[in-house]
Amino acid sequence: MVFEYAPAPESRAIVDIKPSYGLFVNGEFVDAHGPSFKSISPSTEEVLAEVAEADEADVDLAVKAARRAHSRVWGQMPGRERAKYLFRIARIIQERGRELAVLESIDNGKPIKETRDVDVPIAAAHFFYYAGWADKLEYSGHGTGSIGVAGQVIPWNFPLLMLSWKIAPALACGNTVVLKPAETTPLTALLFAEICQQADLPPGVVNIVTGAGETGRAVVSHPDVDKVAFTGSTEVGKAIARAVAGSDKRVTLELGGKAANIVFDDAPLDQAVEGIVNGIFFNQGHVCCAGSRLLVQESVADEVLARLRRRMRTLRVGDPLDKNTDVGAINSAEQLAKIRALSEIGEQEGAERWSAPCELPDHGFWFPPTIFTGVTQAHRIAREEIFGPVLSVLTFRTPSEAIEKANNTPYGLSAGVWTEKGSRILKMANALRAGVVWANTFNKFDPSSPFGGYKESGYGREGGRHGLEAYLR
């Protein structure tokens, strides 16, 4: 018997998408000197809005506004007063949570249940958490003085969440911000600008300049920016590191990953399978710490793969605004082309490809949840970040072999360990060269916990007390 499910679409009526957007500078929306670009919904390919593209002159105005706000208002304000603004922003994010969730799903392509239950609540939690730190900086161990102006560049996979990760600690420490969202997902950042107005945040404390790579370069290379924070690809991160070399700018980089999700033979297998699915198919695999390499012990490999395929057959791919959807749209045509190209290379190199049977929509950018078996460490799909719903499966026999294979990567952002033995968890956590190691779970985040990587996954930490360090002197 085949069971059909009734679609449960979330209404778009709560969101008012404007035909065009300017830049947010000095507390107001202003026109840009440069041209505009289109923000496109990845699930339908419809044009959502025309968005201004900031050039160097626009970025310079934003940085000057941030500098004035820092020297005259925000940097001089007592921490307990700054905290009130952060609390207010957090409460407004909660109050407008449904609006933010719907807009994020439309603009990014991720399922509404993820934006509603993960992105928006954690974004609000970061502002609540750092509001609590604003008058307690002397206990941070990192100093109490603000740095000045922070130039921040965020990616398209978690637009609102990455914005919160960046802005909340910067403001708590008394810094002002010039932030550039990704060109494919600018709309929730621009809605956040409205939230700043609603919260009566002093003009110039938060400035948002939209645009592509040239806009980002103008932000990070501006001579009056004191701190650079970037989340994105390793390639761009290396370029930023080169650009600021020799300057006195502080830099934190959170870059790519190729995380190992390690399943031992004593693991609770059903729980592990859920963790595997969450690790690689959450947010369509558009996660820098995605568990894109499954390392499973040989004695249970066949059973784990059988359970995994059975679970993947139940995943629903489709409309991001349908509350039943598990896997949404790929963020852009460019990213879809990259995922397809690397998947084809995986087949050419001899790995066996299997995709869950599903009907993909006629319009938009879509890729089915996919696993590759027969993968070795020499395969490109085991070495390169695919950044999509594609899982490479390798096997191991002993814990030492698992550690060797897990660490055999230029990245070091995260890892997962599945076993019933607490002593093994501790041993693995100490041996794995990863900034975050999850035990019998995956993709769990909390604002009080630091996040960051090793090697080509970047340096510096965001979240927790450690996240204050880069914004204090």
Secondary structure, DSSP 8 states (H G I E B T S, - for coil): --------B--STT----SEE-EEETTEEE--SS-EEEEE-TTT--EEEEEE---HHHHHHHHHHHHHHHHHTGGGS-HHHHHHHHHHHHHHHHHTHHHHHHHHHHHH---HHHIIIIIHHHHHHHHHHHHHHTT-GGGSSS-S-B--EEEEE--SSSHHHHHHHHHHHHHHTT-EEEEE--TTS-HHHHHHHHHHHHTT--TTSEEE---SHHHHHHHHH-TT--EEEEES-HHHHHHHHHHHTTS--EEEEE-----EEEE-TTS-HHHHHHHHHHHHHGGGG--TT---EEEEEHHHHHHHHHHHHHHHTT--BS-TTBTT-SB---S-HHHHHHHHHHHHHHHHTT-EEEE------SSS-----EEEES--TTSHHHHS---SSEEEEEEESSHHHHHHHHH-SSEESEEEEE-S-HHHHHHHHHHS--SEEEES--S---TTS-B--EETTEES-BSTGGGGGGGB-
